[in-house]
Each structure stands twice: as C-alpha cells, then as structure tokens.
Amino acid sequence: MKKQRLVMRTIILLVLGAAVAYTLYANFTKDKIQKVAVGEKAPDFVLTDMDGNKHRLSDYEGQGVFLNFWGTWCKPCEKEMPYMNNQYKQFKDEGVQVLAVNVGETDLAVNKFSERYDLSFPIVIDKNTQVQSAYGINPLPATFLIDKDGKVVKYITGEMTEDTIKNYMEQIKP
C-alpha cells in the first residue's frame, strides 16, 4: 500500500514538473515568434475607418505606410498619437500614409479619443482582432514601417518620440 502511494505521488510530481517546465518554455519562447518578418511583404487586410471607408493595405503600394496598432487605454499610445498626427501632416504629401489600427474597441471609445486629440489620419478598428493576430501584435503600441513595395522595413514596439516618428517616416518616404 505504501509503495503504491509512493508511485502515485511520484507520477503526480512528474506530471506537475512537466507542466511547469512546459509553461516556462512557452513563456520564454513566445516573444521570439514574430509572425511578420522584416524584409517580407506585409500581410494584406481590409478594415473600415470611422467614416465607413474601407482601407486595403495593398491599395497603399507606391507609398510608405506607417502601420500603428494601438488602444485608447494604452498610455504610451496616447502619448505618441499627437506626434504621429503632427508628422502625418508633414509627410502625407510626400507619399507617407499613417494607418492606425485600433485593437477592437468600440466606435464610441475610438471616436472620443480621436476627437480629443484631433487626429487627422485614418483610424480603422480591428473588431475581431484578426489583423492583430496575423501581425503577431503584443504588446502595444506596435508599429510596422512598410515601404512603397509593401515590404516590412522595421518593426517597433513601445512608445516613440516625435523625433523617432519623423526619422521613421523619412525611412519609408518613396
């Protein structure tokens, strides 16, 4: 009876140990799995903006695209939005577009945010987070610089300053 209990406890401990090891492995390797690699063509998508207009990424070929994923609750996103807006006004006539993809929030929340900061670039909402998943977005904010040929030039996570945004837009100017 004692031997049977010892065997059972050993099996349970081994199973628990394996579960802990797998969890640690999965957490440490998840950051290395980037779905969209630099140098590759950016996955195409169609999303609708706040005015009901559809935006297909491939329609912007020939122009640089500053593709930004964000949320209204994300403090770094909130800080960089006015900078993005300022630079968009400078670069939109030079062939650089900003496409801001909100990560599935309500129209009301996004509209209020957009009005508060008087944002002039297109904001689209990824309602079912398919685009976010396709691009492997985590954490926010996340930005992809896409060149005139539709290829990813750079992937940036975290808050950007106005100077870095300006430099990035210079890099993707056609």
C-alpha positions in Angstrom: 0.0 0.0 0.0 2.8 2.4 0.9 4.7 1.6 -2.2 1.6 2.2 -4.3 1.2 5.7 -2.7 4.8 6.5 -3.3 4.5 5.5 -7.0 1.3 7.6 -7.4 2.9 10.7 -5.7 6.0 10.3 -7.9 3.8 10.2 -11.0 1.8 13.3 -9.9 5.0 15.2 -9.1 6.5 14.3 -12.5 3.3 15.5 -14.3 3.3 18.7 -12.3 7.0 19.2 -13.0 6.5 18.7 -16.8 3.6 21.2 -16.8 5.7 23.8 -15.0 8.6 23.2 -17.4 6.4 23.5 -20.5 4.8 26.7 -19.1 8.2 28.3 -18.6 9.4 27.2 -22.0 6.3 28.5 -23.7 6.6 31.9 -21.9 10.2 32.4 -22.7 9.9 31.5 -26.4 6.7 33.3 -27.3 8.5 36.7 -27.8 10.7 35.1 -30.4 7.8 34.1 -32.6 7.3 37.2 -34.8 4.7 36.5 -37.4 5.7 39.2 -39.8 9.4 39.4 -40.5 11.4 42.4 -41.7 12.0 42.1 -45.4 8.8 40.2 -46.1 5.7 41.5 -47.7 3.2 42.8 -45.1 0.0 40.7 -45.0 -2.8 42.4 -46.8 -6.0 43.3 -45.0 -9.2 45.4 -45.3 -10.6 47.3 -42.4 -13.2 50.1 -42.2 -12.4 53.5 -40.8 -14.5 55.7 -38.6 -16.3 57.3 -41.6 -17.2 53.9 -43.1 -14.5 53.9 -45.8 -12.6 50.6 -46.4 -8.8 50.6 -46.3 -6.9 47.8 -48.0 -3.2 47.8 -47.2 -2.3 46.8 -50.7 -4.0 50.0 -52.1 -1.2 52.0 -50.5 1.5 50.4 -52.6 3.7 53.1 -54.1 3.6 54.9 -50.8 5.3 54.3 -47.4 2.9 53.1 -44.7 3.3 53.8 -41.0 1.1 51.0 -39.7 0.4 51.5 -36.0 -1.5 49.2 -33.7 -2.9 50.9 -30.6 -5.6 51.1 -27.9 -7.3 54.0 -26.1 -6.4 52.6 -22.7 -2.7 52.3 -23.7 -0.8 55.3 -22.1 2.3 55.1 -24.5 -0.2 55.0 -27.4 -1.9 58.1 -26.1 1.4 60.0 -25.7 2.6 59.2 -29.3 -0.7 59.9 -31.1 -0.3 63.7 -31.3 3.3 63.2 -32.5 2.1 60.8 -35.2 -0.6 63.3 -36.2 2.0 66.2 -36.5 4.3 64.1 -38.6 1.4 62.7 -40.7 0.6 66.4 -41.7 4.2 66.9 -42.7 4.7 63.7 -44.7 1.2 62.9 -46.2 2.0 65.0 -49.3 5.4 63.3 -49.6 3.9 59.8 -50.1 3.8 58.6 -46.4 0.5 57.3 -45.1 -0.4 56.6 -41.5 -2.9 53.8 -40.8 -3.8 53.4 -37.2 -5.3 50.1 -36.3 -7.3 50.1 -33.1 -7.4 46.7 -31.4 -11.1 46.0 -31.3 -12.6 48.7 -29.1 -16.0 50.4 -29.6 -16.6 53.1 -32.2 -17.6 55.4 -29.3 -14.3 55.0 -27.4 -12.2 55.4 -30.6 -14.2 58.4 -31.8 -13.9 60.2 -28.4 -10.2 59.5 -28.4 -9.8 60.7 -32.0 -11.8 63.9 -31.3 -9.9 64.6 -28.1 -6.5 64.7 -30.0 -8.0 66.0 -33.3 -6.4 63.1 -35.2 -6.5 63.5 -39.0 -5.1 60.2 -40.2 -7.3 57.2 -41.0 -8.2 55.1 -37.9 -9.5 51.6 -38.6 -10.9 49.2 -36.0 -9.8 45.5 -36.0 -13.1 44.4 -34.5 -12.4 40.6 -34.3 -8.6 41.1 -33.8 -7.7 39.1 -37.0 -5.2 41.6 -38.2 -3.7 41.9 -34.8 -3.3 38.1 -34.8 -1.9 38.0 -38.3 0.8 40.5 -37.4 1.5 38.9 -34.0 0.9 42.1 -32.1 1.9 42.1 -28.4 2.5 44.4 -26.6 1.0 47.8 -27.6 1.9 50.1 -29.1 3.4 48.3 -32.1 4.3 49.9 -35.4 5.4 48.4 -38.8 7.2 50.6 -41.3 6.2 49.4 -44.8 8.0 50.6 -47.9 6.5 51.6 -51.3 6.7 47.9 -52.4 4.7 46.7 -49.5 7.7 45.2 -47.6 8.2 45.5 -43.9 11.3 47.7 -43.3 11.1 47.8 -39.5 9.0 46.6 -36.5 8.9 48.8 -33.4 7.3 48.1 -30.1 6.9 50.7 -27.3 6.4 54.4 -27.2 8.1 56.7 -29.8 9.1 60.3 -29.5 8.2 62.8 -32.2 11.8 62.8 -33.5 11.9 59.0 -33.9 8.5 59.1 -35.7 9.9 61.7 -38.0 13.0 59.6 -38.7 10.9 56.5 -39.3 8.7 58.4 -41.8 11.8 59.6 -43.6 12.9 56.0 -43.9 9.7 54.9 -45.7 9.3 58.0 -47.9 9.1 56.8 -51.5 
